[in-house]
């Protein structure tokens, strides 16, 4: 870790205002140290030798388990709507919750 904070107190105050976070002087001082530690940790990770490591989205290989998309027997519209409290034009009828503009 660096001995001197990589962020100034003004930097922290600016970040706080961008994030719309109100911070008093004590919080700014505390956050300055915490953010400096975070930036130092990120800098250490960036120093890792990764030239021979291919980019990946997940550390383990993933395979998507899917089934073929084939038609198969299912309910008719009438059967699906048989237990519905209300239906209209082969669709479930539900109460309106949004007003039209």
N, CA, C and O atoms as a GROMACS GRO file, in nm:
protein
  404
    1UNK      N    1   0.083  -0.118   0.000
    1UNK     CA    2   0.000   0.000   0.000
    1UNK      C    3   0.087   0.124   0.000
    1UNK      O    4   0.196   0.125   0.056
    2UNK      N    5   0.036   0.227  -0.064
    2UNK     CA    6   0.113   0.350  -0.066
    2UNK      C    7   0.102   0.418   0.069
    2UNK      O    8   0.001   0.403   0.139
    3UNK      N    9   0.205   0.493   0.106
    3UNK     CA   10   0.204   0.559   0.235
    3UNK      C   11   0.121   0.686   0.231
    3UNK      O   12   0.079   0.736   0.336
    4UNK      N   13   0.096   0.739   0.114
    4UNK     CA   14   0.020   0.862   0.098
    4UNK      C   15  -0.111   0.831   0.026
    4UNK      O   16  -0.111   0.757  -0.072
    5UNK      N   17  -0.222   0.887   0.073
    5UNK     CA   18  -0.349   0.858   0.005
    5UNK      C   19  -0.345   0.902  -0.141
    5UNK      O   20  -0.293   1.008  -0.173
    6UNK      N   21  -0.400   0.817  -0.228
    6UNK     CA   22  -0.401   0.850  -0.371
    6UNK      C   23  -0.516   0.943  -0.406
    6UNK      O   24  -0.522   0.995  -0.517
    7UNK      N   25  -0.605   0.965  -0.313
    7UNK     CA   26  -0.717   1.057  -0.333
    7UNK      C   27  -0.706   1.172  -0.234
    7UNK      O   28  -0.671   1.152  -0.118
    8UNK      N   29  -0.736   1.290  -0.280
    8UNK     CA   30  -0.741   1.403  -0.188
    8UNK      C   31  -0.879   1.409  -0.125
    8UNK      O   32  -0.973   1.346  -0.172
    9UNK      N   33  -0.889   1.485  -0.020
    9UNK     CA   34  -1.019   1.503   0.046
    9UNK      C   35  -1.117   1.570  -0.050
    9UNK      O   36  -1.236   1.540  -0.048
   10UNK      N   37  -1.067   1.660  -0.135
   10UNK     CA   38  -1.152   1.725  -0.235
   10UNK      C   39  -1.203   1.624  -0.337
   10UNK      O   40  -1.318   1.632  -0.381
   11UNK      N   41  -1.117   1.526  -0.374
   11UNK     CA   42  -1.161   1.420  -0.465
   11UNK      C   43  -1.277   1.341  -0.404
   11UNK      O   44  -1.375   1.311  -0.471
   12UNK      N   45  -1.263   1.309  -0.277
   12UNK     CA   46  -1.367   1.232  -0.208
   12UNK      C   47  -1.496   1.313  -0.198
   12UNK      O   48  -1.604   1.259  -0.217
   13UNK      N   49  -1.484   1.442  -0.170
   13UNK     CA   50  -1.602   1.528  -0.162
   13UNK      C   51  -1.670   1.536  -0.299
   13UNK      O   52  -1.792   1.535  -0.308
   14UNK      N   53  -1.589   1.542  -0.405
   14UNK     CA   54  -1.645   1.547  -0.540
   14UNK      C   55  -1.717   1.416  -0.573
   14UNK      O   56  -1.829   1.418  -0.625
   15UNK      N   57  -1.654   1.303  -0.543
   15UNK     CA   58  -1.719   1.173  -0.566
   15UNK      C   59  -1.848   1.162  -0.486
   15UNK      O   60  -1.948   1.109  -0.534
   16UNK      N   61  -1.846   1.211  -0.364
   16UNK     CA   62  -1.964   1.208  -0.279
   16UNK      C   63  -2.077   1.288  -0.342
   16UNK      O   64  -2.192   1.245  -0.340
   17UNK      N   65  -2.045   1.405  -0.396
   17UNK     CA   66  -2.150   1.486  -0.457
   17UNK      C   67  -2.202   1.422  -0.585
   17UNK      O   68  -2.321   1.430  -0.614
   18UNK      N   69  -2.112   1.357  -0.663
   18UNK     CA   70  -2.158   1.289  -0.784
   18UNK      C   71  -2.252   1.174  -0.750
   18UNK      O   72  -2.348   1.147  -0.823
   19UNK      N   73  -2.224   1.107  -0.639
   19UNK     CA   74  -2.309   0.995  -0.596
   19UNK      C   75  -2.430   1.044  -0.516
   19UNK      O   76  -2.512   0.964  -0.471
   20UNK      N   77  -2.441   1.175  -0.501
   20UNK     CA   78  -2.551   1.236  -0.426
   20UNK      C   79  -2.556   1.185  -0.283
   20UNK      O   80  -2.663   1.154  -0.228
   21UNK      N   81  -2.436   1.176  -0.223
   21UNK     CA   82  -2.423   1.133  -0.084
   21UNK      C   83  -2.376   1.253  -0.004
   21UNK      O   84  -2.272   1.311  -0.034
   22UNK      N   85  -2.451   1.288   0.098
   22UNK     CA   86  -2.409   1.397   0.185
   22UNK      C   87  -2.317   1.339   0.291
   22UNK      O   88  -2.356   1.247   0.363
   23UNK      N   89  -2.196   1.392   0.300
   23UNK     CA   90  -2.099   1.343   0.397
   23UNK      C   91  -2.042   1.460   0.475
   23UNK      O   92  -2.006   1.563   0.417
   24UNK      N   93  -2.035   1.445   0.607
   24UNK     CA   94  -1.974   1.551   0.688
   24UNK      C   95  -1.823   1.534   0.686
   24UNK      O   96  -1.771   1.442   0.623
   25UNK      N   97  -1.752   1.623   0.754
   25UNK     CA   98  -1.606   1.623   0.751
   25UNK      C   99  -1.547   1.492   0.802
   25UNK      O  100  -1.451   1.441   0.744
   26UNK      N  101  -1.602   1.438   0.908
   26UNK     CA  102  -1.550   1.312   0.964
   26UNK      C  103  -1.569   1.197   0.865
   26UNK      O  104  -1.481   1.114   0.848
   27UNK      N  105  -1.685   1.194   0.799
   27UNK     CA  106  -1.710   1.089   0.700
   27UNK      C  107  -1.617   1.102   0.580
   27UNK      O  108  -1.567   1.002   0.528
   28UNK      N  109  -1.593   1.225   0.536
   28UNK     CA  110  -1.501   1.245   0.423
   28UNK      C  111  -1.361   1.197   0.458
   28UNK      O  112  -1.294   1.134   0.376
   29UNK      N  113  -1.317   1.226   0.580
   29UNK     CA  114  -1.183   1.180   0.623
   29UNK      C  115  -1.177   1.028   0.626
   29UNK      O  116  -1.079   0.968   0.581
   30UNK      N  117  -1.281   0.965   0.679
   30UNK     CA  118  -1.285   0.818   0.686
   30UNK      C  119  -1.290   0.758   0.546
   30UNK      O  120  -1.218   0.662   0.516
   31UNK      N  121  -1.376   0.814   0.460
   31UNK     CA  122  -1.390   0.762   0.324
   31UNK      C  123  -1.262   0.780   0.244
   31UNK      O  124  -1.230   0.698   0.159
   32UNK      N  125  -1.187   0.887   0.270
   32UNK     CA  126  -1.062   0.909   0.199
   32UNK      C  127  -0.967   0.792   0.221
   32UNK      O  128  -0.906   0.741   0.127
   33UNK      N  129  -0.955   0.748   0.345
   33UNK     CA  130  -0.869   0.634   0.376
   33UNK      C  131  -0.922   0.504   0.318
   33UNK      O  132  -0.845   0.424   0.264
   34UNK      N  133  -1.053   0.482   0.328
   34UNK     CA  134  -1.112   0.359   0.276
   34UNK      C  135  -1.100   0.351   0.124
   34UNK      O  136  -1.066   0.246   0.069
   35UNK      N  137  -1.129   0.461   0.056
   35UNK     CA  138  -1.119   0.461  -0.090
   35UNK      C  139  -0.975   0.445  -0.135
   35UNK      O  140  -0.948   0.381  -0.237
   36UNK      N  141  -0.883   0.501  -0.062
   36UNK     CA  142  -0.740   0.485  -0.096
   36UNK      C  143  -0.701   0.338  -0.085
   36UNK      O  144  -0.627   0.287  -0.170
   37UNK      N  145  -0.750   0.268   0.017
   37UNK     CA  146  -0.722   0.124   0.032
   37UNK      C  147  -0.781   0.045  -0.085
   37UNK      O  148  -0.718  -0.047  -0.136
   38UNK      N  149  -0.901   0.080  -0.125
   38UNK     CA  150  -0.965   0.012  -0.237
   38UNK      C  151  -0.885   0.033  -0.365
   38UNK      O  152  -0.861  -0.062  -0.440
   39UNK      N  153  -0.844   0.157  -0.390
   39UNK     CA  154  -0.764   0.185  -0.511
   39UNK      C  155  -0.631   0.112  -0.508
   39UNK      O  156  -0.585   0.065  -0.612
   40UNK      N  157  -0.567   0.102  -0.390
   40UNK     CA  158  -0.442   0.028  -0.380
   40UNK      C  159  -0.464  -0.121  -0.409
   40UNK      O  160  -0.381  -0.183  -0.475
   41UNK      N  161  -0.576  -0.177  -0.360
   41UNK     CA  162  -0.605  -0.319  -0.386
   41UNK      C  163  -0.629  -0.342  -0.535
   41UNK      O  164  -0.581  -0.442  -0.589
   42UNK      N  165  -0.700  -0.253  -0.601
   42UNK     CA  166  -0.723  -0.265  -0.745
   42UNK      C  167  -0.592  -0.255  -0.820
   42UNK      O  168  -0.569  -0.329  -0.916
   43UNK      N  169  -0.505  -0.166  -0.778
   43UNK     CA  170  -0.374  -0.151  -0.844
   43UNK      C  171  -0.292  -0.280  -0.829
   43UNK      O  172  -0.224  -0.320  -0.923
   44UNK      N  173  -0.300  -0.345  -0.713
   44UNK     CA  174  -0.226  -0.471  -0.694
   44UNK      C  175  -0.280  -0.580  -0.786
   44UNK      O  176  -0.203  -0.658  -0.843
   45UNK      N  177  -0.412  -0.587  -0.800
   45UNK     CA  178  -0.473  -0.688  -0.887
   45UNK      C  179  -0.431  -0.663  -1.031
   45UNK      O  180  -0.406  -0.757  -1.106
   46UNK      N  181  -0.424  -0.536  -1.071
   46UNK     CA  182  -0.387  -0.503  -1.209
   46UNK      C  183  -0.242  -0.538  -1.240
   46UNK      O  184  -0.205  -0.550  -1.356
   47UNK      N  185  -0.158  -0.556  -1.135
   47UNK     CA  186  -0.018  -0.593  -1.155
   47UNK      C  187  -0.001  -0.742  -1.182
   47UNK      O  188   0.109  -0.784  -1.219
   48UNK      N  189  -0.104  -0.821  -1.166
   48UNK     CA  190  -0.094  -0.966  -1.186
   48UNK      C  191  -0.058  -0.997  -1.331
   48UNK      O  192  -0.106  -0.931  -1.423
   49UNK      N  193   0.026  -1.098  -1.349
   49UNK     CA  194   0.066  -1.139  -1.484
   49UNK      C  195  -0.048  -1.216  -1.549
   49UNK      O  196  -0.071  -1.333  -1.517
   50UNK      N  197  -0.118  -1.151  -1.638
   50UNK     CA  198  -0.234  -1.213  -1.701
   50UNK      C  199  -0.221  -1.217  -1.852
   50UNK      O  200  -0.321  -1.239  -1.922
   51UNK      N  201  -0.102  -1.196  -1.904
   51UNK     CA  202  -0.086  -1.194  -2.050
   51UNK      C  203  -0.125  -1.327  -2.114
   51UNK      O  204  -0.177  -1.327  -2.226
   52UNK      N  205  -0.101  -1.438  -2.047
   52UNK     CA  206  -0.131  -1.569  -2.105
   52UNK      C  207  -0.267  -1.624  -2.060
   52UNK      O  208  -0.298  -1.740  -2.087
   53UNK      N  209  -0.347  -1.543  -1.992
   53UNK     CA  210  -0.478  -1.587  -1.945
   53UNK      C  211  -0.585  -1.530  -2.038
   53UNK      O  212  -0.598  -1.408  -2.050
   54UNK      N  213  -0.661  -1.618  -2.104
   54UNK     CA  214  -0.764  -1.566  -2.195
   54UNK      C  215  -0.878  -1.502  -2.116
   54UNK      O  216  -0.910  -1.546  -2.006
   55UNK      N  217  -0.940  -1.399  -2.173
   55UNK     CA  218  -1.056  -1.338  -2.106
   55UNK      C  219  -1.170  -1.439  -2.095
   55UNK      O  220  -1.192  -1.520  -2.185
   56UNK      N  221  -1.241  -1.433  -1.982
   56UNK     CA  222  -1.353  -1.525  -1.963
   56UNK      C  223  -1.459  -1.459  -1.876
   56UNK      O  224  -1.430  -1.367  -1.800
   57UNK      N  225  -1.580  -1.506  -1.889
   57UNK     CA  226  -1.689  -1.450  -1.810
   57UNK      C  227  -1.709  -1.525  -1.680
   57UNK      O  228  -1.778  -1.476  -1.590
   58UNK      N  229  -1.650  -1.643  -1.668
   58UNK     CA  230  -1.669  -1.726  -1.549
   58UNK      C  231  -1.544  -1.810  -1.529
   58UNK      O  232  -1.484  -1.854  -1.627
   59UNK      N  233  -1.502  -1.833  -1.405
   59UNK     CA  234  -1.378  -1.908  -1.383
   59UNK      C  235  -1.386  -2.056  -1.420
   59UNK      O  236  -1.282  -2.120  -1.440
   60UNK      N  237  -1.504  -2.110  -1.430
   60UNK     CA  238  -1.521  -2.251  -1.467
   60UNK      C  239  -1.594  -2.260  -1.600
   60UNK      O  240  -1.679  -2.176  -1.630
   61UNK      N  241  -1.562  -2.360  -1.681
   61UNK     CA  242  -1.636  -2.374  -1.807
   61UNK      C  243  -1.783  -2.405  -1.780
   61UNK      O  244  -1.816  -2.485  -1.692
   62UNK      N  245  -1.869  -2.341  -1.854
   62UNK     CA  246  -2.013  -2.362  -1.838
   62UNK      C  247  -2.071  -2.420  -1.965
   62UNK      O  248  -2.029  -2.386  -2.075
   63UNK      N  249  -2.167  -2.508  -1.948
   63UNK     CA  250  -2.240  -2.554  -2.065
   63UNK      C  251  -2.388  -2.539  -2.034
   63UNK      O  252  -2.435  -2.577  -1.926
   64UNK      N  253  -2.460  -2.484  -2.128
   64UNK     CA  254  -2.601  -2.459  -2.109
   64UNK      C  255  -2.679  -2.587  -2.138
   64UNK      O  256  -2.670  -2.642  -2.248
   65UNK      N  257  -2.754  -2.633  -2.040
   65UNK     CA  258  -2.833  -2.754  -2.056
   65UNK      C  259  -2.970  -2.712  -2.108
   65UNK      O  260  -3.049  -2.650  -2.037
   66UNK      N  261  -2.996  -2.747  -2.232
   66UNK     CA  262  -3.123  -2.711  -2.293
   66UNK      C  263  -3.186  -2.833  -2.358
   66UNK      O  264  -3.120  -2.935  -2.380
   67UNK      N  265  -3.310  -2.822  -2.386
   67UNK     CA  266  -3.380  -2.928  -2.460
   67UNK      C  267  -3.415  -2.871  -2.597
   67UNK      O  268  -3.421  -2.749  -2.613
   68UNK      N  269  -3.437  -2.955  -2.693
   68UNK     CA  270  -3.476  -2.906  -2.824
   68UNK      C  271  -3.607  -2.829  -2.817
   68UNK      O  272  -3.697  -2.866  -2.741
   69UNK      N  273  -3.619  -2.724  -2.894
   69UNK     CA  274  -3.740  -2.644  -2.897
   69UNK      C  275  -3.836  -2.706  -2.999
   69UNK      O  276  -3.840  -2.667  -3.116
   70UNK      N  277  -3.912  -2.804  -2.950
   70UNK     CA  278  -4.003  -2.876  -3.036
   70UNK      C  279  -4.145  -2.864  -2.981
   70UNK      O  280  -4.164  -2.867  -2.860
   71UNK      N  281  -4.244  -2.852  -3.070
   71UNK     CA  282  -4.382  -2.846  -3.022
   71UNK      C  283  -4.420  -2.977  -2.954
   71UNK      O  284  -4.377  -3.085  -2.996
   72UNK      N  285  -4.500  -2.966  -2.849
   72UNK     CA  286  -4.550  -3.085  -2.781
   72UNK      C  287  -4.689  -3.055  -2.730
   72UNK      O  288  -4.728  -2.938  -2.724
   73UNK      N  289  -4.764  -3.155  -2.693
   73UNK     CA  290  -4.902  -3.133  -2.650
   73UNK      C  291  -4.908  -3.036  -2.531
   73UNK      O  292  -4.826  -3.043  -2.440
   74UNK      N  293  -5.006  -2.947  -2.535
   74UNK     CA  294  -5.026  -2.852  -2.426
   74UNK      C  295  -5.174  -2.821  -2.415
   74UNK      O  296  -5.255  -2.877  -2.489
   75UNK      N  297  -5.209  -2.732  -2.325
   75UNK     CA  298  -5.350  -2.695  -2.306
   75UNK      C  299  -5.399  -2.610  -2.422
   75UNK      O  300  -5.324  -2.532  -2.480
   76UNK      N  301  -5.524  -2.627  -2.456
   76UNK     CA  302  -5.586  -2.536  -2.552
   76UNK      C  303  -5.616  -2.405  -2.480
   76UNK      O  304  -5.609  -2.399  -2.357
   77UNK      N  305  -5.649  -2.302  -2.555
   77UNK     CA  306  -5.684  -2.173  -2.494
   77UNK      C  307  -5.804  -2.189  -2.402
   77UNK      O  308  -5.807  -2.132  -2.293
   78UNK      N  309  -5.901  -2.266  -2.444
   78UNK     CA  310  -6.021  -2.286  -2.363
   78UNK      C  311  -5.988  -2.357  -2.232
   78UNK      O  312  -6.038  -2.320  -2.125
   79UNK      N  313  -5.902  -2.459  -2.239
   79UNK     CA  314  -5.863  -2.532  -2.118
   79UNK      C  315  -5.784  -2.441  -2.023
   79UNK      O  316  -5.804  -2.444  -1.902
   80UNK      N  317  -5.694  -2.361  -2.078
   80UNK     CA  318  -5.613  -2.273  -1.995
   80UNK      C  319  -5.698  -2.167  -1.926
   80UNK      O  320  -5.671  -2.130  -1.812
   81UNK      N  321  -5.800  -2.119  -1.995
   81UNK     CA  322  -5.885  -2.013  -1.940
   81UNK      C  323  -6.003  -2.065  -1.858
   81UNK      O  324  -6.079  -1.986  -1.802
   82UNK      N  325  -6.019  -2.198  -1.851
   82UNK     CA  326  -6.136  -2.257  -1.784
   82UNK      C  327  -6.145  -2.214  -1.638
   82UNK      O  328  -6.256  -2.193  -1.588
   83UNK      N  329  -6.035  -2.201  -1.569
   83UNK     CA  330  -6.038  -2.165  -1.426
   83UNK      C  331  -6.018  -2.017  -1.401
   83UNK      O  332  -6.012  -1.976  -1.286
   84UNK      N  333  -6.007  -1.938  -1.505
   84UNK     CA  334  -5.984  -1.794  -1.488
   84UNK      C  335  -6.110  -1.725  -1.439
   84UNK      O  336  -6.220  -1.759  -1.483
   85UNK      N  337  -6.096  -1.628  -1.349
   85UNK     CA  338  -6.214  -1.554  -1.303
   85UNK      C  339  -6.279  -1.473  -1.416
   85UNK      O  340  -6.400  -1.454  -1.416
   86UNK      N  341  -6.198  -1.426  -1.511
   86UNK     CA  342  -6.252  -1.351  -1.625
   86UNK      C  343  -6.158  -1.368  -1.743
   86UNK      O  344  -6.036  -1.373  -1.728
   87UNK      N  345  -6.217  -1.375  -1.863
   87UNK     CA  346  -6.136  -1.385  -1.984
   87UNK      C  347  -6.202  -1.303  -2.093
   87UNK      O  348  -6.321  -1.272  -2.088
   88UNK      N  349  -6.122  -1.269  -2.193
   88UNK     CA  350  -6.172  -1.189  -2.304
   88UNK      C  351  -6.083  -1.215  -2.425
   88UNK      O  352  -5.961  -1.205  -2.415
   89UNK      N  353  -6.142  -1.248  -2.538
   89UNK     CA  354  -6.070  -1.273  -2.662
   89UNK      C  355  -5.955  -1.374  -2.643
   89UNK      O  356  -5.843  -1.351  -2.689
   90UNK      N  357  -5.984  -1.484  -2.576
   90UNK     CA  358  -5.890  -1.593  -2.549
   90UNK      C  359  -5.767  -1.544  -2.470
   90UNK      O  360  -5.656  -1.591  -2.491
   91UNK      N  361  -5.790  -1.448  -2.379
   91UNK     CA  362  -5.683  -1.397  -2.292
   91UNK      C  363  -5.739  -1.382  -2.151
   91UNK      O  364  -5.860  -1.368  -2.131
   92UNK      N  365  -5.648  -1.385  -2.051
   92UNK     CA  366  -5.689  -1.357  -1.914
   92UNK      C  367  -5.728  -1.209  -1.905
   92UNK      O  368  -5.657  -1.123  -1.958
   93UNK      N  369  -5.838  -1.180  -1.839
   93UNK     CA  370  -5.878  -1.041  -1.818
   93UNK      C  371  -5.839  -1.005  -1.675
   93UNK      O  372  -5.875  -1.074  -1.579
   94UNK      N  373  -5.764  -0.897  -1.662
   94UNK     CA  374  -5.717  -0.853  -1.530
   94UNK      C  375  -5.757  -0.707  -1.510
   94UNK      O  376  -5.778  -0.635  -1.608
   95UNK      N  377  -5.767  -0.663  -1.385
   95UNK     CA  378  -5.801  -0.522  -1.361
   95UNK      C  379  -5.692  -0.429  -1.410
   95UNK      O  380  -5.573  -0.461  -1.401
   96UNK      N  381  -5.731  -0.314  -1.463
   96UNK     CA  382  -5.635  -0.213  -1.509
   96UNK      C  383  -5.568  -0.152  -1.386
   96UNK      O  384  -5.634  -0.116  -1.289
   97UNK      N  385  -5.434  -0.140  -1.392
   97UNK     CA  386  -5.362  -0.080  -1.279
   97UNK      C  387  -5.292   0.050  -1.322
   97UNK      O  388  -5.251   0.128  -1.236
   98UNK      N  389  -5.278   0.075  -1.451
   98UNK     CA  390  -5.214   0.196  -1.499
   98UNK      C  391  -5.314   0.276  -1.581
   98UNK      O  392  -5.397   0.220  -1.652
   99UNK      N  393  -5.305   0.404  -1.569
   99UNK     CA  394  -5.391   0.493  -1.648
   99UNK      C  395  -5.329   0.513  -1.786
   99UNK      O  396  -5.207   0.513  -1.801
  100UNK      N  397  -5.412   0.529  -1.887
  100UNK     CA  398  -5.362   0.559  -2.021
  100UNK      C  399  -5.329   0.706  -2.030
  100UNK      O  400  -5.397   0.789  -1.970
  101UNK      N  401  -5.225   0.740  -2.106
  101UNK     CA  402  -5.185   0.879  -2.125
  101UNK      C  403  -5.265   0.944  -2.234
  101UNK      O  404  -5.246   1.061  -2.263
   0.00000   0.00000   0.00000
